[in-house]
Amino acid sequence: MVDNEDLQRRIETLEAVCESNKRAYVGAVKDLMTMDEKLKKLQDQNRRGRRAIAEIKALHHEYRGPFDEGRYCAHCNQISGTWIPYPCPTVQALEGM
C-alpha cells in the first residue's frame, strides 16, 4: 500500500519532470524559430545575389565583331572603347565563384 507521503513525492517528481520537459520544449521551439529566421535571411540573400549576378552577366554578354571572327564583351567594349575579349575578366570572375 502506498502512503500519502510517498504519493505526494511521486506527484512532485512528475510535476518537476513535466516542468523540465516544458522548458526544454519551449527552448527547442525558440531555437527552431531562430533557425527559421536565419534560413529565410540566407535564402533572401541568395536570391538577391543570384539576381545581381544575372544582371551583371546580362550586361557583359558576348558580342561578335562585324568585321572579324572575334568574340568580345559588349559592355567592356562600350565603356573602355577597346575590344575586350569574351569572356571578359568580369564574366571570368563570376564563373569562377
URURWO-V376339 format. One record per residue. N is the residue number from 1. SS is DSSP state (@ for helix, = for strand, . for the rest). PSI is psi in degrees with one decimal (NA if undefined). OMEGA is omega as a letter, one per 30 degrees, with the letter a starting at -180 (999 if undefined). Layout:
{{N;SS;PSI;OMEGA} {N;SS;PSI;OMEGA}}
This chain:
{{1;.;139.2;a} {2;.;128.0;l} {3;.;171.1;a} {4;@;-38.9;a} {5;@;-43.7;l} {6;@;-43.2;l} {7;@;-41.7;l} {8;@;-41.5;l} {9;@;-42.7;l} {10;@;-42.2;l} {11;@;-44.9;l} {12;@;-39.1;l} {13;@;-45.4;l} {14;@;-39.7;l} {15;@;-42.1;l} {16;@;-42.2;l} {17;@;-44.1;l} {18;@;-42.9;l} {19;@;-41.1;l} {20;@;-44.5;l} {21;@;-38.6;l} {22;@;-46.5;l} {23;@;-41.9;l} {24;@;-42.0;a} {25;@;-47.4;l} {26;@;-42.0;l} {27;@;-41.2;l} {28;@;-39.8;l} {29;@;-43.4;l} {30;@;-42.0;l} {31;@;-43.0;l} {32;@;-40.5;l} {33;@;-41.2;l} {34;@;-43.9;l} {35;@;-37.4;l} {36;@;-42.4;l} {37;@;-43.2;l} {38;@;-41.6;l} {39;@;-44.0;l} {40;@;-40.6;l} {41;@;-43.8;l} {42;@;-40.1;l} {43;@;-39.9;l} {44;@;-43.3;l} {45;@;-40.3;l} {46;@;-46.7;l} {47;@;-45.5;a} {48;@;-39.7;l} {49;@;-44.8;l} {50;@;-39.5;l} {51;@;-41.8;l} {52;@;-42.6;l} {53;@;-42.1;l} {54;@;-39.5;l} {55;@;-40.4;l} {56;@;-44.5;l} {57;@;-32.1;l} {58;@;-35.8;l} {59;@;-43.0;a} {60;.;59.0;a} {61;.;163.9;a} {62;=;138.2;l} {63;=;131.6;l} {64;=;129.1;a} {65;.;147.3;a} {66;.;-21.4;a} {67;.;3.4;l} {68;.;179.9;a} {69;.;7.6;a} {70;.;156.1;l} {71;=;126.0;a} {72;=;162.8;l} {73;=;121.3;a} {74;@;-43.7;a} {75;@;-47.8;a} {76;@;-38.8;l} {77;@;-42.5;a} {78;@;-42.0;a} {79;@;-23.1;a} {80;@;-22.3;a} {81;.;6.3;l} {82;.;166.6;a} {83;.;104.7;l} {84;.;120.2;a} {85;=;147.1;l} {86;.;136.6;g} {87;.;137.3;a} {88;.;171.5;l} {89;@;-34.2;l} {90;@;-50.1;l} {91;@;-40.3;l} {92;@;-41.1;l} {93;@;-42.1;l} {94;@;-38.6;a} {95;@;-22.2;l} {96;.;-2.1;a} {97;.;NA;999}}
